[in-house]
Amino acid sequence: MKAEDIAEKLSGVTCGRRPTSCGDQLARAVLAAKKAEEETNRA
């Protein structure tokens, strides 16, 4: 599954009254890792 697909499915999901969820945090982490990998590959 592509990072964008994960982010699309899980971003913005909340957990009760909390503004985020485990899935939302996973989506953020996957996108951050992808961005870091792209920056590393450019160097």
Chimera marker file (.cmm) of the C-alpha trace (Angstrom):
<marker_set name="trace">
<marker id="1" x="0.000" y="0.000" z="0.000" r="1" g="1" b="0" radius="0.5"/>
<marker id="2" x="1.302" y="3.467" z="-0.842" r="1" g="1" b="0" radius="0.5"/>
<marker id="3" x="1.938" y="6.062" z="1.852" r="1" g="1" b="0" radius="0.5"/>
<marker id="4" x="-0.654" y="8.331" z="0.257" r="1" g="1" b="0" radius="0.5"/>
<marker id="5" x="-3.274" y="5.577" z="0.429" r="1" g="1" b="0" radius="0.5"/>
<marker id="6" x="-2.589" y="5.019" z="4.126" r="1" g="1" b="0" radius="0.5"/>
<marker id="7" x="-2.804" y="8.755" z="4.811" r="1" g="1" b="0" radius="0.5"/>
<marker id="8" x="-6.036" y="9.081" z="2.835" r="1" g="1" b="0" radius="0.5"/>
<marker id="9" x="-7.727" y="6.296" z="4.793" r="1" g="1" b="0" radius="0.5"/>
<marker id="10" x="-6.495" y="7.198" z="8.280" r="1" g="1" b="0" radius="0.5"/>
<marker id="11" x="-5.912" y="10.960" z="8.361" r="1" g="1" b="0" radius="0.5"/>
<marker id="12" x="-8.368" y="12.967" z="10.384" r="1" g="1" b="0" radius="0.5"/>
<marker id="13" x="-9.782" y="10.026" z="12.333" r="1" g="1" b="0" radius="0.5"/>
<marker id="14" x="-10.537" y="11.008" z="15.909" r="1" g="1" b="0" radius="0.5"/>
<marker id="15" x="-10.757" y="8.953" z="19.088" r="1" g="1" b="0" radius="0.5"/>
<marker id="16" x="-13.653" y="10.011" z="21.264" r="1" g="1" b="0" radius="0.5"/>
<marker id="17" x="-13.045" y="13.581" z="22.373" r="1" g="1" b="0" radius="0.5"/>
<marker id="18" x="-9.383" y="13.427" z="21.434" r="1" g="1" b="0" radius="0.5"/>
<marker id="19" x="-8.404" y="15.404" z="18.327" r="1" g="1" b="0" radius="0.5"/>
<marker id="20" x="-6.402" y="12.491" z="16.912" r="1" g="1" b="0" radius="0.5"/>
<marker id="21" x="-6.261" y="8.705" z="16.959" r="1" g="1" b="0" radius="0.5"/>
<marker id="22" x="-3.713" y="5.942" z="16.587" r="1" g="1" b="0" radius="0.5"/>
<marker id="23" x="-4.601" y="5.709" z="12.904" r="1" g="1" b="0" radius="0.5"/>
<marker id="24" x="-4.238" y="9.453" z="12.411" r="1" g="1" b="0" radius="0.5"/>
<marker id="25" x="-0.851" y="9.408" z="14.112" r="1" g="1" b="0" radius="0.5"/>
<marker id="26" x="0.222" y="6.454" z="11.954" r="1" g="1" b="0" radius="0.5"/>
<marker id="27" x="-0.791" y="8.356" z="8.818" r="1" g="1" b="0" radius="0.5"/>
<marker id="28" x="1.281" y="11.355" z="9.932" r="1" g="1" b="0" radius="0.5"/>
<marker id="29" x="4.281" y="9.141" z="10.691" r="1" g="1" b="0" radius="0.5"/>
<marker id="30" x="4.084" y="7.356" z="7.340" r="1" g="1" b="0" radius="0.5"/>
<marker id="31" x="3.993" y="10.658" z="5.457" r="1" g="1" b="0" radius="0.5"/>
<marker id="32" x="6.876" y="12.037" z="7.529" r="1" g="1" b="0" radius="0.5"/>
<marker id="33" x="8.943" y="8.910" z="6.828" r="1" g="1" b="0" radius="0.5"/>
<marker id="34" x="8.189" y="9.150" z="3.127" r="1" g="1" b="0" radius="0.5"/>
<marker id="35" x="9.227" y="12.805" z="3.083" r="1" g="1" b="0" radius="0.5"/>
<marker id="36" x="12.461" y="12.009" z="4.954" r="1" g="1" b="0" radius="0.5"/>
<marker id="37" x="13.240" y="9.187" z="2.544" r="1" g="1" b="0" radius="0.5"/>
<marker id="38" x="12.672" y="11.448" z="-0.462" r="1" g="1" b="0" radius="0.5"/>
<marker id="39" x="14.964" y="14.098" z="1.031" r="1" g="1" b="0" radius="0.5"/>
<marker id="40" x="17.643" y="11.475" z="1.683" r="1" g="1" b="0" radius="0.5"/>
<marker id="41" x="17.400" y="10.210" z="-1.891" r="1" g="1" b="0" radius="0.5"/>
<marker id="42" x="17.854" y="13.738" z="-3.260" r="1" g="1" b="0" radius="0.5"/>
<marker id="43" x="21.108" y="14.268" z="-1.376" r="1" g="1" b="0" radius="0.5"/>
<link id1="1" id2="2" r="1" g="1" b="0" radius="0.2"/>
<link id1="2" id2="3" r="1" g="1" b="0" radius="0.2"/>
<link id1="3" id2="4" r="1" g="1" b="0" radius="0.2"/>
<link id1="4" id2="5" r="1" g="1" b="0" radius="0.2"/>
<link id1="5" id2="6" r="1" g="1" b="0" radius="0.2"/>
<link id1="6" id2="7" r="1" g="1" b="0" radius="0.2"/>
<link id1="7" id2="8" r="1" g="1" b="0" radius="0.2"/>
<link id1="8" id2="9" r="1" g="1" b="0" radius="0.2"/>
<link id1="9" id2="10" r="1" g="1" b="0" radius="0.2"/>
<link id1="10" id2="11" r="1" g="1" b="0" radius="0.2"/>
<link id1="11" id2="12" r="1" g="1" b="0" radius="0.2"/>
<link id1="12" id2="13" r="1" g="1" b="0" radius="0.2"/>
<link id1="13" id2="14" r="1" g="1" b="0" radius="0.2"/>
<link id1="14" id2="15" r="1" g="1" b="0" radius="0.2"/>
<link id1="15" id2="16" r="1" g="1" b="0" radius="0.2"/>
<link id1="16" id2="17" r="1" g="1" b="0" radius="0.2"/>
<link id1="17" id2="18" r="1" g="1" b="0" radius="0.2"/>
<link id1="18" id2="19" r="1" g="1" b="0" radius="0.2"/>
<link id1="19" id2="20" r="1" g="1" b="0" radius="0.2"/>
<link id1="20" id2="21" r="1" g="1" b="0" radius="0.2"/>
<link id1="21" id2="22" r="1" g="1" b="0" radius="0.2"/>
<link id1="22" id2="23" r="1" g="1" b="0" radius="0.2"/>
<link id1="23" id2="24" r="1" g="1" b="0" radius="0.2"/>
<link id1="24" id2="25" r="1" g="1" b="0" radius="0.2"/>
<link id1="25" id2="26" r="1" g="1" b="0" radius="0.2"/>
<link id1="26" id2="27" r="1" g="1" b="0" radius="0.2"/>
<link id1="27" id2="28" r="1" g="1" b="0" radius="0.2"/>
<link id1="28" id2="29" r="1" g="1" b="0" radius="0.2"/>
<link id1="29" id2="30" r="1" g="1" b="0" radius="0.2"/>
<link id1="30" id2="31" r="1" g="1" b="0" radius="0.2"/>
<link id1="31" id2="32" r="1" g="1" b="0" radius="0.2"/>
<link id1="32" id2="33" r="1" g="1" b="0" radius="0.2"/>
<link id1="33" id2="34" r="1" g="1" b="0" radius="0.2"/>
<link id1="34" id2="35" r="1" g="1" b="0" radius="0.2"/>
<link id1="35" id2="36" r="1" g="1" b="0" radius="0.2"/>
<link id1="36" id2="37" r="1" g="1" b="0" radius="0.2"/>
<link id1="37" id2="38" r="1" g="1" b="0" radius="0.2"/>
<link id1="38" id2="39" r="1" g="1" b="0" radius="0.2"/>
<link id1="39" id2="40" r="1" g="1" b="0" radius="0.2"/>
<link id1="40" id2="41" r="1" g="1" b="0" radius="0.2"/>
<link id1="41" id2="42" r="1" g="1" b="0" radius="0.2"/>
<link id1="42" id2="43" r="1" g="1" b="0" radius="0.2"/>
</marker_set>
